[in-house]
Amino acid sequence: MTTQTTQGYTPGPWKLSGWLVCRDKGIKYAIADVMTTAALSDTEKKANGRLIAAAPKMYELLLECMHDNRVPIKYAKEILEIKKEVENG
């Protein structure tokens, strides 16, 4: 059983649960551990975790904007670079 999308990442939604960013649908498991960076404050670690957890939805919305031509031309190149990086590594 695979949990990756054709793009190679774990599908969302994700959520922050304690110090772990976890898959929030189906089989739940950790995607990222935000506690391991000792140099950061707990507040910053939690904020990073919330940002990581929001990544699948932000990516989905970004692609939707591109598809619907709602993105100014000046951002199109950067968005396509992000899409390539996410999908191809």
N, CA, C and O atoms as CSV, one atom per row, in Angstrom:
chain,resi,resn,atom,element,x,y,z
A,1,MET,N,N,0.839,-1.177,0.000
A,1,MET,CA,C,0.000,0.000,0.000
A,1,MET,C,C,0.887,1.244,0.000
A,1,MET,O,O,1.732,1.405,0.881
A,2,THR,N,N,0.701,2.107,-0.967
A,2,THR,CA,C,1.475,3.342,-1.022
A,2,THR,C,C,0.613,4.514,-0.588
A,2,THR,O,O,-0.595,4.535,-0.826
A,3,THR,N,N,1.247,5.489,0.050
A,3,THR,CA,C,0.511,6.672,0.479
A,3,THR,C,C,0.979,7.914,-0.267
A,3,THR,O,O,0.528,9.021,0.027
A,4,GLN,N,N,1.875,7.741,-1.222
A,4,GLN,CA,C,2.363,8.884,-1.971
A,4,GLN,C,C,1.447,9.189,-3.147
A,4,GLN,O,O,0.787,8.306,-3.693
A,5,THR,N,N,1.427,10.455,-3.517
A,5,THR,CA,C,0.718,10.848,-4.723
A,5,THR,C,C,1.644,10.600,-5.904
A,5,THR,O,O,2.793,10.198,-5.721
A,6,THR,N,N,1.159,10.834,-7.095
A,6,THR,CA,C,2.024,10.677,-8.259
A,6,THR,C,C,3.161,11.694,-8.230
A,6,THR,O,O,4.170,11.494,-8.907
A,7,GLN,N,N,3.028,12.779,-7.464
A,7,GLN,CA,C,4.100,13.750,-7.333
A,7,GLN,C,C,5.176,13.283,-6.361
A,7,GLN,O,O,6.248,13.885,-6.306
A,8,GLY,N,N,4.921,12.237,-5.602
A,8,GLY,CA,C,5.920,11.675,-4.715
A,8,GLY,C,C,5.854,12.123,-3.265
A,8,GLY,O,O,6.703,11.713,-2.474
A,9,TYR,N,N,4.900,12.935,-2.886
A,9,TYR,CA,C,4.800,13.356,-1.492
A,9,TYR,C,C,3.541,12.773,-0.859
A,9,TYR,O,O,2.623,12.344,-1.559
A,10,THR,N,N,3.510,12.761,0.465
A,10,THR,CA,C,2.353,12.260,1.200
A,10,THR,C,C,1.185,13.220,1.018
A,10,THR,O,O,1.333,14.417,1.265
A,11,PRO,N,N,0.035,12.724,0.595
A,11,PRO,CA,C,-1.104,13.617,0.389
A,11,PRO,C,C,-1.605,14.216,1.709
A,11,PRO,O,O,-1.498,13.600,2.769
A,12,GLY,N,N,-2.142,15.408,1.617
A,12,GLY,CA,C,-2.731,16.075,2.778
A,12,GLY,C,C,-4.129,15.547,3.021
A,12,GLY,O,O,-4.586,14.668,2.290
A,13,PRO,N,N,-4.810,16.046,4.009
A,13,PRO,CA,C,-4.362,17.140,4.859
A,13,PRO,C,C,-3.370,16.676,5.923
A,13,PRO,O,O,-3.366,15.515,6.333
A,14,TRP,N,N,-2.537,17.609,6.354
A,14,TRP,CA,C,-1.596,17.381,7.439
A,14,TRP,C,C,-2.002,18.283,8.596
A,14,TRP,O,O,-2.667,19.299,8.394
A,15,LYS,N,N,-1.599,17.907,9.814
A,15,LYS,CA,C,-1.857,18.766,10.976
A,15,LYS,C,C,-0.702,18.636,11.949
A,15,LYS,O,O,0.026,17.643,11.957
A,16,LEU,N,N,-0.553,19.658,12.763
A,16,LEU,CA,C,0.449,19.632,13.824
A,16,LEU,C,C,-0.181,18.952,15.034
A,16,LEU,O,O,-1.246,19.363,15.496
A,17,SER,N,N,0.466,17.928,15.539
A,17,SER,CA,C,-0.014,17.196,16.707
A,17,SER,C,C,1.153,17.088,17.688
A,17,SER,O,O,2.044,16.256,17.519
A,18,GLY,N,N,1.135,17.923,18.696
A,18,GLY,CA,C,2.280,17.975,19.608
A,18,GLY,C,C,3.472,18.557,18.870
A,18,GLY,O,O,3.429,19.694,18.400
A,19,TRP,N,N,4.535,17.773,18.772
A,19,TRP,CA,C,5.739,18.203,18.056
A,19,TRP,C,C,5.848,17.570,16.680
A,19,TRP,O,O,6.854,17.756,15.994
A,20,LEU,N,N,4.836,16.826,16.266
A,20,LEU,CA,C,4.891,16.122,14.991
A,20,LEU,C,C,3.884,16.679,13.997
A,20,LEU,O,O,2.752,17.000,14.359
A,21,VAL,N,N,4.299,16.789,12.754
A,21,VAL,CA,C,3.366,17.077,11.668
A,21,VAL,C,C,2.928,15.712,11.166
A,21,VAL,O,O,3.756,14.902,10.750
A,22,CYS,N,N,1.617,15.457,11.207
A,22,CYS,CA,C,1.077,14.134,10.898
A,22,CYS,C,C,0.069,14.199,9.763
A,22,CYS,O,O,-0.571,15.224,9.530
A,23,ARG,N,N,-0.053,13.097,9.074
A,23,ARG,CA,C,-1.117,12.948,8.090
A,23,ARG,C,C,-2.428,12.929,8.870
A,23,ARG,O,O,-2.529,12.253,9.893
A,24,ASP,N,N,-3.420,13.655,8.402
A,24,ASP,CA,C,-4.665,13.807,9.160
A,24,ASP,C,C,-5.836,13.105,8.492
A,24,ASP,O,O,-6.991,13.455,8.736
A,25,LYS,N,N,-5.553,12.132,7.665
A,25,LYS,CA,C,-6.618,11.417,6.970
A,25,LYS,C,C,-6.145,9.982,6.741
A,25,LYS,O,O,-4.987,9.752,6.391
A,26,GLY,N,N,-7.033,9.034,6.936
A,26,GLY,CA,C,-6.646,7.640,6.730
A,26,GLY,C,C,-5.659,7.207,7.796
A,26,GLY,O,O,-5.848,7.491,8.979
A,27,ILE,N,N,-4.602,6.517,7.377
A,27,ILE,CA,C,-3.572,6.065,8.305
A,27,ILE,C,C,-2.772,7.274,8.762
A,27,ILE,O,O,-2.199,7.990,7.941
A,28,LYS,N,N,-2.731,7.504,10.071
A,28,LYS,CA,C,-2.020,8.661,10.602
A,28,LYS,C,C,-0.595,8.274,10.963
A,28,LYS,O,O,-0.373,7.282,11.658
A,29,TYR,N,N,0.366,9.053,10.493
A,29,TYR,CA,C,1.768,8.832,10.818
A,29,TYR,C,C,2.515,10.144,10.681
A,29,TYR,O,O,2.054,11.070,10.014
A,30,ALA,N,N,3.678,10.213,11.323
A,30,ALA,CA,C,4.461,11.446,11.334
A,30,ALA,C,C,5.105,11.708,9.981
A,30,ALA,O,O,5.619,10.798,9.330
A,31,ILE,N,N,5.066,12.974,9.572
A,31,ILE,CA,C,5.714,13.434,8.356
A,31,ILE,C,C,6.962,14.235,8.711
A,31,ILE,O,O,7.976,14.163,8.017
A,32,ALA,N,N,6.877,15.000,9.800
A,32,ALA,CA,C,8.008,15.816,10.227
A,32,ALA,C,C,7.993,15.957,11.740
A,32,ALA,O,O,6.930,15.980,12.362
A,33,ASP,N,N,9.164,16.051,12.319
A,33,ASP,CA,C,9.328,16.265,13.749
A,33,ASP,C,C,9.925,17.654,13.929
A,33,ASP,O,O,11.071,17.887,13.546
A,34,VAL,N,N,9.168,18.574,14.503
A,34,VAL,CA,C,9.654,19.944,14.645
A,34,VAL,C,C,10.380,20.181,15.974
A,34,VAL,O,O,10.842,21.293,16.229
A,35,MET,N,N,10.485,19.170,16.810
A,35,MET,CA,C,11.144,19.306,18.107
A,35,MET,C,C,12.660,19.205,17.996
A,35,MET,O,O,13.364,19.699,18.876
A,36,THR,N,N,13.178,18.593,16.961
A,36,THR,CA,C,14.593,18.234,16.894
A,36,THR,C,C,15.550,19.403,16.718
A,36,THR,O,O,16.756,19.225,16.887
A,37,THR,N,N,15.062,20.581,16.387
A,37,THR,CA,C,15.941,21.732,16.214
A,37,THR,C,C,16.097,22.437,17.555
A,37,THR,O,O,15.285,23.289,17.915
A,38,ALA,N,N,17.125,22.082,18.277
A,38,ALA,CA,C,17.317,22.576,19.638
A,38,ALA,C,C,17.544,24.081,19.708
A,38,ALA,O,O,17.225,24.692,20.729
A,39,ALA,N,N,18.074,24.691,18.675
A,39,ALA,CA,C,18.415,26.114,18.711
A,39,ALA,C,C,17.197,27.030,18.651
A,39,ALA,O,O,17.327,28.229,18.898
A,40,LEU,N,N,16.029,26.506,18.332
A,40,LEU,CA,C,14.826,27.327,18.197
A,40,LEU,C,C,13.989,27.293,19.476
A,40,LEU,O,O,14.023,26.324,20.235
A,41,SER,N,N,13.243,28.365,19.692
A,41,SER,CA,C,12.319,28.390,20.837
A,41,SER,C,C,11.139,27.475,20.543
A,41,SER,O,O,10.877,27.143,19.387
A,42,ASP,N,N,10.433,27.072,21.581
A,42,ASP,CA,C,9.244,26.242,21.394
A,42,ASP,C,C,8.208,26.956,20.532
A,42,ASP,O,O,7.548,26.324,19.707
A,43,THR,N,N,8.062,28.261,20.714
A,43,THR,CA,C,7.111,29.040,19.921
A,43,THR,C,C,7.458,28.969,18.440
A,43,THR,O,O,6.578,28.785,17.600
A,44,GLU,N,N,8.745,29.117,18.122
A,44,GLU,CA,C,9.174,29.063,16.720
A,44,GLU,C,C,9.017,27.657,16.141
A,44,GLU,O,O,8.641,27.503,14.979
A,45,LYS,N,N,9.301,26.643,16.938
A,45,LYS,CA,C,9.129,25.261,16.482
A,45,LYS,C,C,7.667,24.987,16.125
A,45,LYS,O,O,7.376,24.383,15.093
A,46,LYS,N,N,6.752,25.437,16.987
A,46,LYS,CA,C,5.317,25.225,16.725
A,46,LYS,C,C,4.880,25.987,15.474
A,46,LYS,O,O,4.109,25.468,14.667
A,47,ALA,N,N,5.370,27.214,15.312
A,47,ALA,CA,C,5.029,28.003,14.120
A,47,ALA,C,C,5.555,27.306,12.857
A,47,ALA,O,O,4.865,27.268,11.838
A,48,ASN,N,N,6.753,26.765,12.920
A,48,ASN,CA,C,7.294,26.018,11.783
A,48,ASN,C,C,6.438,24.790,11.491
A,48,ASN,O,O,6.189,24.464,10.330
A,49,GLY,N,N,5.995,24.117,12.534
A,49,GLY,CA,C,5.139,22.946,12.361
A,49,GLY,C,C,3.818,23.296,11.687
A,49,GLY,O,O,3.344,22.561,10.821
A,50,ARG,N,N,3.223,24.422,12.089
A,50,ARG,CA,C,1.971,24.846,11.454
A,50,ARG,C,C,2.184,25.193,9.985
A,50,ARG,O,O,1.332,24.899,9.146
A,51,LEU,N,N,3.314,25.815,9.672
A,51,LEU,CA,C,3.624,26.145,8.281
A,51,LEU,C,C,3.829,24.875,7.451
A,51,LEU,O,O,3.327,24.776,6.331
A,52,ILE,N,N,4.559,23.914,7.996
A,52,ILE,CA,C,4.763,22.638,7.301
A,52,ILE,C,C,3.425,21.939,7.080
A,52,ILE,O,O,3.162,21.423,5.994
A,53,ALA,N,N,2.582,21.922,8.109
A,53,ALA,CA,C,1.280,21.254,8.012
A,53,ALA,C,C,0.403,21.893,6.938
A,53,ALA,O,O,-0.417,21.210,6.325
A,54,ALA,N,N,0.564,23.182,6.706
A,54,ALA,CA,C,-0.244,23.883,5.710
A,54,ALA,C,C,0.265,23.671,4.284
A,54,ALA,O,O,-0.425,24.032,3.330
A,55,ALA,N,N,1.439,23.102,4.123
A,55,ALA,CA,C,2.070,22.982,2.801
A,55,ALA,C,C,1.208,22.289,1.740
A,55,ALA,O,O,1.116,22.811,0.629
A,56,PRO,N,N,0.575,21.146,2.017
A,56,PRO,CA,C,-0.217,20.513,0.948
A,56,PRO,C,C,-1.346,21.403,0.438
A,56,PRO,O,O,-1.583,21.467,-0.769
A,57,LYS,N,N,-2.040,22.087,1.336
A,57,LYS,CA,C,-3.140,22.957,0.932
A,57,LYS,C,C,-2.621,24.177,0.167
A,57,LYS,O,O,-3.211,24.587,-0.833
A,58,MET,N,N,-1.517,24.749,0.643
A,58,MET,CA,C,-0.940,25.895,-0.066
A,58,MET,C,C,-0.509,25.502,-1.477
A,58,MET,O,O,-0.714,26.258,-2.426
A,59,TYR,N,N,0.087,24.321,-1.611
A,59,TYR,CA,C,0.524,23.850,-2.920
A,59,TYR,C,C,-0.675,23.634,-3.846
A,59,TYR,O,O,-0.642,24.013,-5.016
A,60,GLU,N,N,-1.718,23.029,-3.316
A,60,GLU,CA,C,-2.937,22.798,-4.089
A,60,GLU,C,C,-3.527,24.128,-4.588
A,60,GLU,O,O,-3.911,24.239,-5.753
A,61,LEU,N,N,-3.595,25.117,-3.719
A,61,LEU,CA,C,-4.124,26.426,-4.091
A,61,LEU,C,C,-3.234,27.129,-5.112
A,61,LEU,O,O,-3.729,27.806,-6.012
A,62,LEU,N,N,-1.944,26.969,-4.972
A,62,LEU,CA,C,-1.001,27.555,-5.918
A,62,LEU,C,C,-1.230,27.000,-7.319
A,62,LEU,O,O,-1.279,27.752,-8.292
A,63,LEU,N,N,-1.370,25.693,-7.415
A,63,LEU,CA,C,-1.614,25.070,-8.720
A,63,LEU,C,C,-2.975,25.463,-9.276
A,63,LEU,O,O,-3.121,25.650,-10.484
A,64,GLU,N,N,-3.966,25.589,-8.409
A,64,GLU,CA,C,-5.289,26.013,-8.851
A,64,GLU,C,C,-5.241,27.428,-9.429
A,64,GLU,O,O,-5.868,27.706,-10.451
A,65,CYS,N,N,-4.510,28.304,-8.786
A,65,CYS,CA,C,-4.362,29.670,-9.306
A,65,CYS,C,C,-3.692,29.665,-10.674
A,65,CYS,O,O,-4.096,30.402,-11.573
A,66,MET,N,N,-2.674,28.837,-10.827
A,66,MET,CA,C,-1.995,28.748,-12.133
A,66,MET,C,C,-2.964,28.236,-13.195
A,66,MET,O,O,-3.023,28.763,-14.306
A,67,HIS,N,N,-3.714,27.212,-12.840
A,67,HIS,CA,C,-4.642,26.596,-13.792
A,67,HIS,C,C,-5.732,27.575,-14.218
A,67,HIS,O,O,-6.148,27.585,-15.377
A,68,ASP,N,N,-6.190,28.394,-13.279
A,68,ASP,CA,C,-7.263,29.345,-13.553
A,68,ASP,C,C,-6.748,30.691,-14.050
A,68,ASP,O,O,-7.522,31.637,-14.195
A,69,ASN,N,N,-5.445,30.780,-14.312
A,69,ASN,CA,C,-4.817,32.019,-14.798
A,69,ASN,C,C,-5.085,33.204,-13.874
A,69,ASN,O,O,-5.323,34.319,-14.338
A,70,ARG,N,N,-5.047,32.958,-12.570
A,70,ARG,CA,C,-5.263,34.031,-11.603
A,70,ARG,C,C,-3.956,34.532,-11.001
A,70,ARG,O,O,-3.969,35.280,-10.024
A,71,VAL,N,N,-2.838,34.126,-11.573
A,71,VAL,CA,C,-1.538,34.518,-11.051
A,71,VAL,C,C,-0.921,35.548,-11.994
A,71,VAL,O,O,-0.861,35.325,-13.203
A,72,PRO,N,N,-0.466,36.669,-11.450
A,72,PRO,CA,C,0.201,37.644,-12.316
A,72,PRO,C,C,1.403,37.015,-13.022
A,72,PRO,O,O,2.106,36.184,-12.446
A,73,ILE,N,N,1.624,37.407,-14.235
A,73,ILE,CA,C,2.718,36.867,-15.047
A,73,ILE,C,C,4.046,36.928,-14.301
A,73,ILE,O,O,4.863,36.014,-14.417
A,74,LYS,N,N,4.268,37.988,-13.541
A,74,LYS,CA,C,5.566,38.142,-12.871
A,74,LYS,C,C,5.850,37.021,-11.863
A,74,LYS,O,O,7.005,36.817,-11.489
A,75,TYR,N,N,4.819,36.291,-11.416
A,75,TYR,CA,C,5.021,35.186,-10.481
A,75,TYR,C,C,4.995,33.818,-11.150
A,75,TYR,O,O,5.348,32.822,-10.518
A,76,ALA,N,N,4.597,33.748,-12.383
A,76,ALA,CA,C,4.419,32.470,-13.064
A,76,ALA,C,C,5.697,31.647,-13.090
A,76,ALA,O,O,5.655,30.444,-12.835
A,77,LYS,N,N,6.822,32.263,-13.391
A,77,LYS,CA,C,8.095,31.531,-13.470
A,77,LYS,C,C,8.437,30.897,-12.125
A,77,LYS,O,O,8.820,29.729,-12.065
A,78,GLU,N,N,8.298,31.669,-11.045
A,78,GLU,CA,C,8.621,31.150,-9.715
A,78,GLU,C,C,7.684,30.017,-9.316
A,78,GLU,O,O,8.112,29.034,-8.712
A,79,ILE,N,N,6.417,30.153,-9.652
A,79,ILE,CA,C,5.453,29.103,-9.318
A,79,ILE,C,C,5.772,27.826,-10.081
A,79,ILE,O,O,5.703,26.731,-9.522
A,80,LEU,N,N,6.117,27.961,-11.346
A,80,LEU,CA,C,6.487,26.775,-12.126
A,80,LEU,C,C,7.758,26.130,-11.574
A,80,LEU,O,O,7.896,24.908,-11.617
A,81,GLU,N,N,8.682,26.931,-11.062
A,81,GLU,CA,C,9.892,26.377,-10.438
A,81,GLU,C,C,9.546,25.615,-9.160
A,81,GLU,O,O,10.107,24.551,-8.896
A,82,ILE,N,N,8.620,26.163,-8.367
A,82,ILE,CA,C,8.178,25.465,-7.154
A,82,ILE,C,C,7.520,24.140,-7.522
A,82,ILE,O,O,7.801,23.108,-6.913
A,83,LYS,N,N,6.643,24.175,-8.521
A,83,LYS,CA,C,5.955,22.962,-8.979
A,83,LYS,C,C,6.969,21.912,-9.414
A,83,LYS,O,O,6.843,20.742,-9.054
A,84,LYS,N,N,7.963,22.319,-10.178
A,84,LYS,CA,C,9.009,21.380,-10.642
A,84,LYS,C,C,9.782,20.810,-9.468
A,84,LYS,O,O,10.052,19.610,-9.427
A,85,GLU,N,N,10.143,21.662,-8.506
A,85,GLU,CA,C,10.895,21.197,-7.347
A,85,GLU,C,C,10.086,20.201,-6.517
A,85,GLU,O,O,10.620,19.188,-6.066
A,86,VAL,N,N,8.804,20.486,-6.318
A,86,VAL,CA,C,7.947,19.597,-5.521
A,86,VAL,C,C,7.764,18.262,-6.235
A,86,VAL,O,O,7.854,17.204,-5.614
A,87,GLU,N,N,7.509,18.314,-7.523
A,87,GLU,CA,C,7.178,17.093,-8.251
A,87,GLU,C,C,8.388,16.279,-8.689
A,87,GLU,O,O,8.284,15.064,-8.859
A,88,ASN,N,N,9.520,16.924,-8.873
A,88,ASN,CA,C,10.700,16.210,-9.389
A,88,ASN,C,C,11.870,16.164,-8.431
A,88,ASN,O,O,12.859,15.476,-8.686
A,89,GLY,N,N,11.768,16.881,-7.346
A,89,GLY,CA,C,12.861,16.893,-6.373
A,89,GLY,C,C,14.039,17.727,-6.760
A,89,GLY,O,O,15.013,17.805,-6.012
